[in-house]
Amino acid sequence: MNVQTLTNAILIVVLIGWVGYRQMVWRPVSIAQMWRFPAIMSLVGVVLIVQQVKPSSLTPLDLAVVAGELVLSLAVGAWMGAIAHFRPLESPVRLGRDNRYTASYESRTGVLGIVLWVLVIGVRVGVDVLASMAGSHLATATGVIFLVFAANRAARTAVFAARLDRHAALAA
């Protein structure tokens, strides 16, 4: 086991625990604030990929594997957004360090959200193993883990935004 594999394993365990906890508890929803996490994860992922992978070493297998992982992650993220439960807050809550965000609803995805999250992780690990055995170097890059998680969270946020817009339209 090399350092990168150990780092990836630790990163995956931390992300599973953190996102799993957040799936189970009711949390105020601020779409503007929710977009920050996937944006930061995407940026970190791209920077790590640029640092770890030489463009000349990329193969069609690398690109196909990563594209497939991203599509699956987007789909599961959208599914997570679709199964989320919403409930209105009694009064709007101010969020953020400077209180510039306002939440009128709170949400959670519950156990099914955790199951879907574990599915994304399981597929990610399986693809990592199979792709590396097939000769893919990009699939094993730590940056790809960040991109897969960012895609999942971005799709979830997009579905949240659409659903909350419908809630607001129905309430008006």
Phi, psi and omega in degrees: 000125180266175184296321181295320178296318178295318178299315179299317180297315179296316179300316180296316180298316179297314181294321177300312181297315183294309181290323178301316177299315182293337178289331188269339184254149175289129181227138175301143184252120171232107184301317180301319179288326181294333180289340183296315183301307179296328179295314180294315180299320178297314180299313178299317180300314180296316180299315179296320179296316179299322180286326188265334190240131175275130180304328181291342181269356181288139179239165174302327177299315178304309183295319180294317180296312181294319178299317178297317178297318181294319179297314179298317180296319176298317181296314180293323176298318177296321178297318178298319177296325181287329182269354182298143176261138178241148170214141181289146174279150179299320174217149181303146181247136176273135183233164178094163181298325182254014179058031182273351179256147179235135177243132176252346180232159169233159184213167170199157179253343175074203186297319179298325176298320178293319179300315179295321179296316178296325176300314178301315181295314180300316178296318179301313180294315179299315178296320178303312182295309183295317182294321179292325176293330180276354177105009179281131178259330181292321183300333182268359181289138179302325180300329179293325176302314179298319180294320179296314179294322179296318179298317179299311182292325179294315179296318178300315180296319179298318179291320175305312182301315180295318181293320179291327175298320178294319177301314181296321179294321179289328181285338184281000000 
